[in-house]
Amino acid sequence: MVSNQYPPIDGSGAYRWGSRWVDPGRLVVHAASSYSLAVLENLVHWQSNTLPPTLVCVVATIPDSLKQSTKKSRDIDDEDTCRAIGNKWFDEGKTVALWVPSVVSPYENNVLINQLHPDFTKIRILKPVEAEVDKRLIR
């Protein structure tokens, strides 16, 4: 999910401010592996009981033929450790995507996408659609 005021798949936010997984200065797109996880991640990110009305859902498909990495350990409480993992992955540039555990939902994954990787252009992006969130989740 992303605001419709920004490109549908863009790592400029991480580039400016960094994230749990990367320090500033790296063009990394952060995405959830499911729609429901995207809703939860946004509720946590915005730290609010409402979500911006400009949110849209963007579906991206990473072909299985593209080389991807996975961080399997659940030891992700330390943000410095997470950033060291993400920074190393991005800086080495060996894979277009790094699948990482979600802190919000311990049984699901998020994916980091290296916007500068040559395979980035092979990721299929569908047209954004309006995000629909059950009103019981937001008050």
MDAnalysis code that builds the backbone (N, CA, C; Angstrom):
import MDAnalysis as mda
import numpy as np

u = mda.Universe.empty(417, n_residues=139, atom_resindex=np.repeat(np.arange(139), 3), trajectory=True)
u.add_TopologyAttr("name", ["N", "CA", "C"] * 139)
u.add_TopologyAttr("resid", np.arange(1, 140))
u.add_TopologyAttr("resname", ["MET", "VAL", "SER", "ASN", "GLN", "TYR", "PRO", "PRO", "ILE", "ASP", "GLY", "SER", "GLY", "ALA", "TYR", "ARG", "TRP", "GLY", "SER", "ARG", "TRP", "VAL", "ASP", "PRO", "GLY", "ARG", "LEU", "VAL", "VAL", "HIS", "ALA", "ALA", "SER", "SER", "TYR", "SER", "LEU", "ALA", "VAL", "LEU", "GLU", "ASN", "LEU", "VAL", "HIS", "TRP", "GLN", "SER", "ASN", "THR", "LEU", "PRO", "PRO", "THR", "LEU", "VAL", "CYS", "VAL", "VAL", "ALA", "THR", "ILE", "PRO", "ASP", "SER", "LEU", "LYS", "GLN", "SER", "THR", "LYS", "LYS", "SER", "ARG", "ASP", "ILE", "ASP", "ASP", "GLU", "ASP", "THR", "CYS", "ARG", "ALA", "ILE", "GLY", "ASN", "LYS", "TRP", "PHE", "ASP", "GLU", "GLY", "LYS", "THR", "VAL", "ALA", "LEU", "TRP", "VAL", "PRO", "SER", "VAL", "VAL", "SER", "PRO", "TYR", "GLU", "ASN", "ASN", "VAL", "LEU", "ILE", "ASN", "GLN", "LEU", "HIS", "PRO", "ASP", "PHE", "THR", "LYS", "ILE", "ARG", "ILE", "LEU", "LYS", "PRO", "VAL", "GLU", "ALA", "GLU", "VAL", "ASP", "LYS", "ARG", "LEU", "ILE", "ARG"])
u.atoms.positions = np.array([
    [0.847, -1.166, 0.000],
    [0.000, 0.000, 0.000],
    [0.897, 1.235, 0.000],
    [0.448, 2.215, -0.734],
    [1.210, 3.448, -0.859],
    [0.225, 4.585, -1.116],
    [0.613, 5.792, -0.814],
    [-0.230, 6.940, -1.126],
    [-0.258, 7.136, -2.635],
    [-1.433, 7.467, -3.148],
    [-1.548, 7.710, -4.590],
    [-0.828, 8.987, -5.015],
    [-0.226, 9.676, -4.073],
    [0.539, 10.885, -4.384],
    [1.983, 10.566, -4.764],
    [2.352, 9.277, -4.697],
    [3.708, 8.847, -5.010],
    [3.681, 7.794, -6.101],
    [4.820, 7.550, -6.750],
    [4.866, 6.462, -7.739],
    [4.462, 5.145, -7.077],
    [3.851, 4.233, -7.842],
    [3.334, 2.999, -7.243],
    [4.382, 2.087, -6.629],
    [5.589, 2.100, -7.124],
    [6.642, 1.278, -6.527],
    [7.927, 2.094, -6.591],
    [8.322, 2.597, -5.400],
    [9.408, 3.561, -5.354],
    [10.095, 3.502, -3.991],
    [11.399, 3.494, -4.002],
    [12.165, 3.397, -2.769],
    [12.683, 4.711, -2.241],
    [12.107, 5.826, -2.696],
    [12.654, 7.123, -2.280],
    [12.415, 7.421, -0.798],
    [11.374, 6.858, -0.202],
    [11.155, 7.057, 1.229],
    [12.276, 6.427, 2.038],
    [12.624, 5.189, 1.701],
    [13.746, 4.522, 2.378],
    [15.051, 5.255, 2.076],
    [15.176, 5.776, 0.856],
    [16.381, 6.511, 0.488],
    [16.551, 7.726, 1.409],
    [15.452, 8.434, 1.669],
    [15.516, 9.643, 2.496],
    [15.662, 9.334, 3.983],
    [14.841, 8.392, 4.474],
    [14.747, 8.213, 5.918],
    [15.270, 6.871, 6.428],
    [15.525, 5.941, 5.548],
    [15.915, 4.613, 5.999],
    [14.704, 3.857, 6.530],
    [14.951, 2.701, 7.125],
    [13.874, 1.876, 7.654],
    [14.467, 0.899, 8.667],
    [13.657, -0.007, 9.150],
    [14.173, -1.071, 10.021],
    [15.276, -1.829, 9.305],
    [15.179, -1.957, 7.966],
    [16.067, -2.847, 7.220],
    [17.198, -2.163, 6.470],
    [17.155, -0.853, 6.276],
    [18.252, -0.173, 5.561],
    [18.472, 1.221, 6.118],
    [19.722, 1.662, 6.041],
    [20.047, 3.036, 6.381],
    [19.649, 3.942, 5.221],
    [19.481, 5.238, 5.470],
    [19.199, 6.171, 4.380],
    [20.270, 6.077, 3.285],
    [19.887, 6.415, 2.066],
    [20.818, 6.409, 0.951],
    [20.694, 5.182, 0.061],
    [19.705, 4.327, 0.325],
    [19.511, 3.118, -0.478],
    [18.086, 3.102, -1.023],
    [17.960, 2.969, -2.346],
    [16.637, 2.925, -2.988],
    [16.049, 1.520, -2.839],
    [15.303, 1.335, -1.765],
    [14.717, 0.031, -1.461],
    [13.207, 0.179, -1.306],
    [12.486, -0.587, -2.095],
    [11.030, -0.643, -1.984],
    [10.699, -1.661, -0.905],
    [9.817, -1.303, 0.010],
    [9.354, -2.210, 1.056],
    [7.935, -2.641, 0.704],
    [7.689, -3.943, 0.709],
    [6.364, -4.450, 0.358],
    [5.988, -5.601, 1.274],
    [4.716, -5.849, 1.385],
    [4.197, -6.948, 2.184],
    [3.852, -8.114, 1.271],
    [3.869, -9.316, 1.835],
    [3.582, -10.512, 1.046],
    [2.091, -10.749, 0.849],
    [1.257, -9.990, 1.550],
    [-0.190, -10.139, 1.396],
    [-0.867, -8.792, 1.645],
    [-2.103, -8.703, 1.197],
    [-2.877, -7.478, 1.402],
    [-3.105, -7.231, 2.897],
    [-3.473, -8.273, 3.626],
    [-3.757, -8.101, 5.053],
    [-2.503, -7.657, 5.811],
    [-1.353, -8.197, 5.452],
    [-0.115, -7.761, 6.096],
    [0.182, -6.305, 5.750],
    [-0.100, -5.897, 4.540],
    [0.105, -4.499, 4.154],
    [-0.754, -3.567, 5.014],
    [-1.992, -3.971, 5.287],
    [-2.862, -3.165, 6.153],
    [-2.247, -3.062, 7.545],
    [-1.836, -4.198, 8.119],
    [-1.240, -4.178, 9.457],
    [0.027, -3.327, 9.499],
    [0.890, -3.498, 8.501],
    [2.136, -2.719, 8.458],
    [1.832, -1.221, 8.386],
    [0.820, -0.846, 7.629],
    [0.468, 0.571, 7.529],
    [-0.120, 1.094, 8.834],
    [-0.955, 0.298, 9.498],
    [-1.502, 0.738, 10.786],
    [-0.373, 0.990, 11.781],
    [0.632, 0.120, 11.792],
    [1.775, 0.300, 12.688],
    [2.616, 1.500, 12.254],
    [2.864, 1.599, 10.950],
    [3.707, 2.689, 10.440],
    [3.106, 4.058, 10.753],
    [1.827, 4.192, 10.516],
    [1.190, 5.494, 10.727],
    [0.922, 5.756, 12.199],
    [1.010, 4.729, 13.043],
    [0.755, 4.844, 14.481],
    [-0.466, 5.709, 14.756],
    [-1.533, 5.327, 14.101],
    [-2.768, 6.082, 14.191],
    [-3.923, 5.100, 14.097],
    [-5.079, 5.533, 14.542],
    [-6.248, 4.675, 14.394],
    [-7.000, 4.976, 13.095],
    [-6.355, 5.748, 12.222],
    [-6.898, 5.994, 10.882],
    [-5.770, 5.822, 9.877],
    [-6.149, 5.579, 8.659],
    [-5.165, 5.493, 7.588],
    [-5.430, 6.623, 6.597],
    [-4.382, 7.099, 5.934],
    [-4.580, 8.178, 4.964],
    [-5.585, 7.766, 3.887],
    [-6.475, 8.661, 3.508],
    [-7.479, 8.330, 2.495],
    [-6.882, 8.150, 1.092],
    [-5.615, 8.492, 0.933],
    [-4.971, 8.399, -0.384],
    [-4.303, 7.051, -0.630],
    [-4.433, 6.094, 0.318],
    [-3.757, 4.807, 0.145],
    [-4.346, 4.002, -1.003],
    [-3.444, 3.415, -1.775],
    [-3.834, 2.502, -2.845],
    [-3.055, 1.198, -2.666],
    [-3.597, 0.146, -3.231],
    [-2.928, -1.145, -3.203],
    [-2.235, -1.352, -4.540],
    [-0.971, -1.716, -4.476],
    [-0.199, -1.973, -5.685],
    [0.294, -3.419, -5.610],
    [-0.098, -4.222, -6.589],
    [0.336, -5.612, -6.630],
    [1.566, -5.704, -7.523],
    [2.622, -6.276, -6.971],
    [3.862, -6.496, -7.715],
    [4.126, -8.000, -7.737],
    [4.502, -8.505, -8.885],
    [4.834, -9.918, -9.022],
    [6.300, -10.042, -9.397],
    [7.043, -10.749, -8.546],
    [8.457, -10.988, -8.815],
    [8.556, -12.372, -9.452],
    [8.949, -12.447, -10.716],
    [9.052, -13.762, -11.366],
    [9.984, -14.706, -10.608],
    [9.603, -15.975, -10.522],
    [10.430, -16.982, -9.852],
    [11.807, -17.108, -10.486],
    [11.914, -16.711, -11.751],
    [13.193, -16.825, -12.451],
    [14.231, -15.813, -11.959],
    [13.783, -14.782, -11.225],
    [14.716, -13.777, -10.712],
    [15.333, -14.262, -9.408],
    [16.621, -14.041, -9.267],
    [17.334, -14.469, -8.065],
    [16.891, -13.619, -6.878],
    [16.506, -14.313, -5.784],
    [16.023, -13.655, -4.582],
    [16.712, -14.254, -3.362],
    [16.765, -13.478, -2.286],
    [17.371, -13.926, -1.030],
    [16.294, -13.981, 0.054],
    [16.581, -14.758, 1.098],
    [15.647, -14.871, 2.218],
    [16.404, -14.784, 3.531],
    [15.891, -13.980, 4.441],
    [16.392, -13.900, 5.814],
    [15.415, -14.707, 6.653],
    [15.841, -15.877, 7.106],
    [14.921, -16.795, 7.786],
    [14.835, -16.606, 9.285],
    [15.836, -16.091, 9.899],
    [15.869, -15.988, 11.359],
    [14.762, -15.075, 11.870],
    [14.202, -15.440, 12.995],
    [13.176, -14.610, 13.638],
    [13.820, -13.592, 14.577],
    [15.140, -13.590, 14.686],
    [15.842, -12.671, 15.573],
    [15.924, -11.297, 14.914],
    [14.803, -10.574, 14.959],
    [14.738, -9.288, 14.253],
    [14.342, -8.142, 15.182],
    [14.492, -8.353, 16.486],
    [14.126, -7.305, 17.436],
    [15.109, -6.147, 17.431],
    [16.364, -6.425, 17.125],
    [17.395, -5.396, 17.137],
    [17.468, -4.719, 15.771],
    [17.085, -3.443, 15.726],
    [17.055, -2.727, 14.449],
    [18.439, -2.554, 13.839],
    [19.483, -2.433, 14.656],
    [20.837, -2.315, 14.109],
    [21.227, -3.586, 13.361],
    [20.849, -4.730, 13.904],
    [21.135, -6.002, 13.240],
    [20.361, -6.095, 11.924],
    [19.101, -5.704, 11.962],
    [18.287, -5.736, 10.744],
    [18.890, -4.831, 9.663],
    [19.281, -3.624, 10.054],
    [19.868, -2.696, 9.072],
    [21.184, -3.235, 8.526],
    [21.970, -3.879, 9.354],
    [23.230, -4.463, 8.864],
    [22.939, -5.534, 7.809],
    [21.924, -6.342, 8.044],
    [21.533, -7.381, 7.081],
    [21.050, -6.748, 5.777],
    [20.140, -5.778, 5.885],
    [19.594, -5.126, 4.697],
    [20.630, -4.326, 3.927],
    [21.480, -3.607, 4.651],
    [22.523, -2.824, 3.992],
    [23.475, -3.733, 3.218],
    [23.874, -4.836, 3.836],
    [24.790, -5.773, 3.174],
    [24.148, -6.352, 1.922],
    [22.885, -6.782, 2.040],
    [22.165, -7.318, 0.878],
    [22.125, -6.296, -0.261],
    [21.734, -5.057, 0.056],
    [21.631, -4.023, -0.975],
    [22.994, -3.711, -1.585],
    [23.987, -3.510, -0.744],
    [25.315, -3.115, -1.213],
    [25.972, -4.196, -2.070],
    [25.736, -5.468, -1.743],
    [26.305, -6.551, -2.560],
    [25.608, -6.654, -3.910],
    [24.324, -6.325, -3.967],
    [23.593, -6.299, -5.230],
    [23.457, -7.643, -5.931],
    [23.512, -8.737, -5.194],
    [23.455, -10.061, -5.830],
    [22.043, -10.477, -6.226],
    [21.034, -9.987, -5.494],
    [19.654, -10.361, -5.795],
    [18.764, -9.121, -5.827],
    [17.677, -9.214, -6.561],
    [16.751, -8.088, -6.680],
    [15.863, -7.962, -5.443],
    [15.648, -9.078, -4.725],
    [14.716, -9.054, -3.600],
    [15.287, -9.784, -2.390],
    [14.924, -9.286, -1.219],
    [15.270, -9.930, 0.049],
    [13.974, -10.100, 0.838],
    [13.589, -11.350, 1.062],
    [12.410, -11.661, 1.868],
    [12.817, -11.659, 3.329],
    [12.088, -10.891, 4.157],
    [12.425, -10.739, 5.564],
    [11.189, -11.004, 6.425],
    [11.394, -11.464, 7.659],
    [10.263, -11.693, 8.550],
    [9.580, -10.378, 8.916],
    [8.277, -10.424, 9.043],
    [7.533, -9.265, 9.521],
    [7.587, -9.224, 11.033],
    [7.774, -8.052, 11.585],
    [7.737, -7.899, 13.029],
    [6.279, -7.888, 13.496],
    [5.409, -7.307, 12.688],
    [3.998, -7.160, 13.027],
    [3.274, -8.503, 13.031],
    [3.573, -9.338, 12.077],
    [2.919, -10.637, 11.937],
    [4.009, -11.702, 11.815],
    [4.350, -12.363, 12.901],
    [5.529, -13.236, 12.941],
    [5.488, -14.441, 12.011],
    [4.353, -14.728, 11.396],
    [4.253, -15.888, 10.509],
    [4.197, -15.489, 9.037],
    [4.452, -14.210, 8.763],
    [4.407, -13.704, 7.390],
    [5.697, -12.959, 7.076],
    [5.893, -12.691, 5.788],
    [7.112, -12.015, 5.342],
    [6.811, -10.733, 4.591],
    [7.774, -9.840, 4.681],
    [7.812, -8.661, 3.835],
    [8.916, -8.891, 2.819],
    [8.953, -8.061, 1.799],
    [10.013, -8.185, 0.806],
    [10.622, -6.810, 0.565],
    [11.945, -6.790, 0.516],
    [12.684, -5.583, 0.150],
    [13.089, -5.753, -1.301],
    [12.911, -4.714, -2.088],
    [13.239, -4.771, -3.512],
    [14.259, -3.697, -3.824],
    [15.375, -4.112, -4.410],
    [16.466, -3.201, -4.760],
    [16.115, -2.510, -6.073],
    [15.773, -1.241, -5.975],
    [15.336, -0.474, -7.144],
    [16.475, -0.246, -8.141],
    [17.720, -0.409, -7.725],
    [18.852, -0.200, -8.621],
    [19.345, -1.496, -9.266],
    [18.799, -2.627, -8.872],
    [19.221, -3.914, -9.419],
    [18.765, -4.030, -10.874],
    [19.583, -4.609, -11.750],
    [19.211, -4.744, -13.175],
    [17.899, -5.501, -13.391],
    [17.543, -6.407, -12.501],
    [16.301, -7.172, -12.651],
    [15.059, -6.432, -12.171],
    [15.228, -5.249, -11.595],
    [14.080, -4.489, -11.091],
    [13.042, -4.268, -12.188],
    [13.479, -4.023, -13.399],
    [12.547, -3.742, -14.503],
    [11.753, -4.981, -14.923],
    [12.139, -6.156, -14.449],
    [11.429, -7.394, -14.792],
    [10.289, -7.700, -13.822],
    [10.166, -6.899, -12.781],
    [9.083, -7.071, -11.815],
    [7.810, -6.485, -12.413],
    [6.759, -7.257, -12.381],
    [5.481, -6.842, -12.987],
    [4.669, -6.048, -11.961],
    [4.268, -4.854, -12.347],
    [3.506, -3.967, -11.471],
    [2.118, -3.764, -12.072],
    [1.080, -4.089, -11.310],
    [-0.284, -3.874, -11.776],
    [-0.726, -2.455, -11.452],
    [-1.753, -2.020, -12.115],
    [-2.306, -0.682, -11.886],
    [-2.816, -0.579, -10.440],
    [-2.468, 0.500, -9.744],
    [-2.938, 0.664, -8.368],
    [-4.466, 0.680, -8.293],
    [-4.989, 0.080, -7.223],
    [-6.427, 0.101, -6.972],
    [-6.666, 0.685, -5.588],
    [-7.832, 1.246, -5.387],
    [-8.158, 1.860, -4.103],
    [-8.040, 0.828, -2.983],
    [-7.403, 1.237, -1.909],
    [-7.270, 0.359, -0.747],
    [-8.600, 0.340, 0.002],
    [-9.051, -0.846, 0.319],
    [-10.281, -0.992, 1.095],
    [-9.929, -1.640, 2.422],
    [-10.281, -0.967, 3.502],
    [-9.972, -1.445, 4.840],
    [-11.262, -1.510, 5.640],
    [-11.500, -2.653, 6.265],
    [-12.696, -2.820, 7.098],
    [-12.711, -1.734, 8.153],
    [-13.811, -1.031, 8.250],
    [-13.913, 0.106, 9.170],
    [-13.766, -0.304, 10.631],
    [-13.923, -1.594, 10.939],
    [-13.740, -2.054, 12.322],
    [-12.272, -2.000, 12.741],
    [-11.362, -1.953, 11.768],
    [-9.936, -1.872, 12.080],
    [-9.489, -0.463, 12.416],
    [-10.212, 0.502, 11.931],
    [-9.828, 1.902, 12.158],
    [-11.008, 2.629, 12.812],
    [-10.672, 3.472, 13.751],
    [-11.735, 4.176, 14.484],
    [-11.486, 5.665, 14.464],
])
